[in-house]
């Protein structure tokens, strides 16, 4: 799976987990769910957020590794040059 597609997929999973938690909280406060159900939803939300952060980290690490190895700035669409006086 391409990294960018994975980022989009895990972002959607994170959003769904957040919505599920809100619904679960409302149902818990109405007395329709147990604390166990609320805890499960909370744990799944935390896991979804951790997955999202990990995938974002992998994406940006890959992006900047590729940029460094190729010495090409993909955002500006130009070669990266360094001058000695710059540092």
N, C-alpha and C positions, 0 to 999 in steps of 0.2 A: 504494500500500500504506500502511495506517495505520502511524504511527510506533510505536505500542505493539506491533503485530504484528511489525514489523521487529525490534524489540528482542528479542522472544521467539525469532524465527527465527535471529538472529545469535548469541544466547546458546546455542541448541541446536547451531549450527555450531561454536562455540567448544568446547563440551563434547565433541562428536564428534572434533574435531581433537586435543584433549588425550588422549582414549582411544586414538586412532589412534597418536599418538606413543608412548604407553606400550607398546602392542602391538609397534610397530616396533622400539623399543629392545630388548624381550625377544627378538624374532626376530633382531636384529642380534647380540646377545650369544651367541645359540645358533649363530651362523654361517650363518643361513639368508638373510640380506639383506646387501647391500653398504652401504658408508658413504654412497654416493650416495642410496640409498633412505632412509636415516636422515636425511640432510640435507634431502631433499625433504619428509619428514614434519615436520621441525623448522621449515622455512620456512613450510609451510602452517599450522602451529600459531601461529606468530608473526603471520601475516597474519590468521588468524581472530580472534586476540586484539585486534589493531589495529582490525579492523572492528567488533568488539563495543564497544570503547572509543569509537570515533567515533560509533556509533549512539547510545550512551548520552549522549554529549555533546550530540548533536543533540536528543535527547528532552528533556533537562533544560533546554537553552537555549530550546527552544520552549515548554516548560511555564512557565518564569519570564518569558519575554517576554509570553506570553499573560496571565499573572498581573499583570505590570506595566501592560500596556495596558488591561486591564479593571478594574484595582484591585479584584480579587476573589480571595480566598483559597479555592481549591478544596478544600483539605484540611479547613479549618474551616467551609467553606460560609458564609462571611460576607464583607462588604465590608471592604476594607483602608482604614483611616483613619490619618492622620498628624497628630500634634499638633506645634506649633512648638517646644515645650519638650523634645520627645523627642530632638532632635539637639543 
